[in-house]
Amino acid sequence: MVLRTPASGGIGTNTAERFINKPPFEMGVANFDDAKEIQKLSGLNLVANSSGKHNGETKISHRGRKELRTWLFQGAKSVVAHAPEFQYIHEYYTTRAKNPLKKMQSLIVIACKLLRIIFTILKKGITYNPQKMLDDIKRFEEAEIVAA
């Protein structure tokens, strides 16, 4: 896994070591089929509070490993502060015309994205490519086409 220092636009060594040496990664990434399993284990999965005709808020569940959720959130804050590609994603989510997110909601979405990136790097053994990450997100292209 290629790491960059926070000053150069990535997550720090301490955060990366937490992901690798703390649960659930110490159990082995091979034990998980999908990053969504780890997302649910960390308590970052969405739950709806609705019953009958009542539609409540959709929130993250907070059921799971608090420490993993904390480190994912800290990693998300770090990459938004230092990595231009994540700054672009954060700005897009908070300023889009249709359904803009609050800053905290955007950070949670970015934490989930960071988890999927880390899972893919550890599972497949590939290096991180910021341009490929941005190209994989089709919503940006659709938003630019609609805006034009």
N, C-alpha and C positions, 0 to 999 in steps of 0.2 A: 504494500500500500504506500503510495507516494503522499507524503505529508508536506504541507507548507507551514511556515510559521504564521501566527496571526498577523504579523506585520506585513507579510508578503501576500496575504489573502487566503487563509485557510483555517483549519482547526488546529489547535495547539497539540503538542506532544502529550500533555497531561490528559486532555480530553480524549485523544485517540487511544491512549493506554487504557482509559476507563472503559471504552467501548470493547476493546479486545480482551482485557483481563478480568472484567467484571461480568456478572450474569447479564444477558443470556449467552454472551459470546464465549464464555469459558466452557459452556456445555457443548459448544461446537456449532458453527453455522450450518454444517451439514445436516444437523438434526431438524432444521427448518426448511420447509419447501418454498416458502414465500415470505417476503418482508412484512406482509400484513400480519403474519403470525407474531412476529416480534413487536409490531406496532400495537397489537392487542395486548401482548404481554406487558408492554410498557404503560398501558392505560391511555394511549393516544387515539383509540378508536372512538368513533362517533356513536352516541346513543340519542335517541329521540324521546322526548317526554311528551307523549301524546296518548290520548284515550278517547275512543268514540269520536265525537265531533271536535274535541279539543286538540289543537295542534300547539304543543309547547315548543320550547327552544331545543335546538340540537346542540349538545355539548360533548366534550370529550369525557370518557367514562371515569377517569382517575382510578380505575381498578387495575392494579398491576404493580409493577415494581417502580416505586417512587424514585429511587436513585437513578435508574435508567432513564426515566422521563425527565428528571432534572438535568442529566448530562446531555440528553438530546436537545433540550431547550437551551442550555448554555452554549452548545455547539451551534445551534441556529442563530443565536445572538452574535456569536463570534463571526460566522460566515457572512451575516448581513452587514456587520460592521466593516469587514475587511475584504470580502471577495466581490468584485464588480458584478459577476453574473448573478449572485444571490441578492445583491442590492437592486438589480434590475427586476428580478422576480418580486421582491418585497414591494418595490415601488408600483409595479403593475397591479398586484393584488390590492393595495391600499387606495389606488387612484383610478381603477377601471370604472367605466361609466355604469355598467350593469353589475349590481350586487358587489360593491366594494367591501372589502373586509376591514375590520378594525386592526390596529397594529398587532395586538396580541394574537388575534386569530391568524393573521398572516405569518407570525412567527411559529405558530403551531403547525401550519401547513408546511412551512419550510423545514421544521424539525422532522416531519414525516418524510419529506423529500430527501433530507440528509440521511435519514435511516435507510431509505431505499438505496441511496448511492453507496453507503458504507456496506450494506448487505451485498450488493452486486460486486463491489470491489473484493470483498472477502470470499464470496462464493465462487466467482469466476476468475479471480486473480488478474483482473485488468487494471489499467491505470486510469485515473480520473481525467476526463477531457471536458472542460467547461463548455466548449462549443457544441459538442455532441449532446450535452445535457440540455442546452437551450434549444437545439434543433429538435429534440424529442418532444418538446412541449408545443403542441399544435395550437393551443389557445392564443399564443402571442401572434402567430401568423394570421389567424382568423380575426383578431382584434385590429391588426394593422390594415387588413383588407377592408374591414367595415369602416374604419376611420378614414380611409382614403377616398 
